[in-house]
Amino acid sequence: MVTFLQSLIDGVTIGSAYALLALGFTLIFGVLRRLNLAYGSSILVGAFAGAAVFAQWKAGGWAVAAATLAAAVAAGVYVERLCFWAMRKGAAIASMVSSFAVWMQLEEFLALLFPGRTLSFPPLVERSVFELGPFQFRTEYVAMLAIATLLVVALEWTMRATRFGLAVRAVTEHPEAARAMGVPVARIAFWAFVLASAIGGAAAYLMASAEEQVTLHSGMQLTFTGLIAMMIGGIGSLRGAVAGGLVLGVVETLVQAHFGATAREIAAFGLLFLLLVLRPGGLLAQDFAVREAAALRRV
């Protein structure tokens, strides 16, 4: 039982970073109704920028975090202008395919810029382990959980208590009605993309600081992890994204503890397949799936 609970605790801490990735995907999909396959590679640009600042100037955590977020947002704006702003309404497939091409472009850019392909990344806090009863807590995971929780709470407050959040929710629910009410849909979509890129940059920073390195393979991992967590929680639901990230982190940690690292990825995709069969709308967005199915039937 202690081993199970310890794995559960570790899964929640890791899942908090997964939740941030899923939130970024959800914001983009909720506002634009389009899938950004270049999301992982764009925030990977931020992680490499932070690692480069650390390697070049031995900068501290704040400078590395600022560089990571700034580069992730810049790469996100590049993707948005090239793949989404340029592709007008009704070009969802073209946007998705073009974002896949930009994914490859950004990773090739990083491979040429950093031939070593792996860079050291500064830890968020000094690595140590403290005990609370029979359980062990790693300081970097606790710090990751605390920061991710603050970011999720801040995002929830932004969506519920600000004019920008109200506009985002209006565009997500019905973009044509929002436009008729005077909401600048294109501008809101752009700033939602920027916010999603910043959240993704924060997730990349937390995960890279926990691993103390960043590699080119991280881009695919970030993309798949965010997508799976979003789909588990429910497409279009911010709270579902948080739930999906936590569930994915717990499942992966439990499976790795009992069956080894090889079974970890299999478990993630197996969980996704099971949920798509039993609950296509995800854990907390079944009503979204029902509305989409009803709309298709009417068409």
ABEGO torsion letter per residue (X at the ends): XAAAAAAAAAAAAAAAAAAAAAAAAAAAAAAAGBBBAAAAAAAAAAAAAAAAAAAAAGBBAAAAAAAAAAAAAAAAAAAAAAAAAABBBGAAAAAAAAAAAAAAAAAAAAAAABAAGBBBBBBABBBBBBBBEABBBBAAAAAAAAAAAAAAAAAAAAAAABAAAAAAAAAAABAAAAAAAGBBAAAAAAAAAAAAAAAAAAAAAAAAAAAGBBBAAAAAAAAAAAAAAAAAAEBGBAAAAAAAAAAAAAAAAAAAAAAEAAAAAAAAAAAAAAAAAABAAEAAAAAAAAAAAAAAAAX
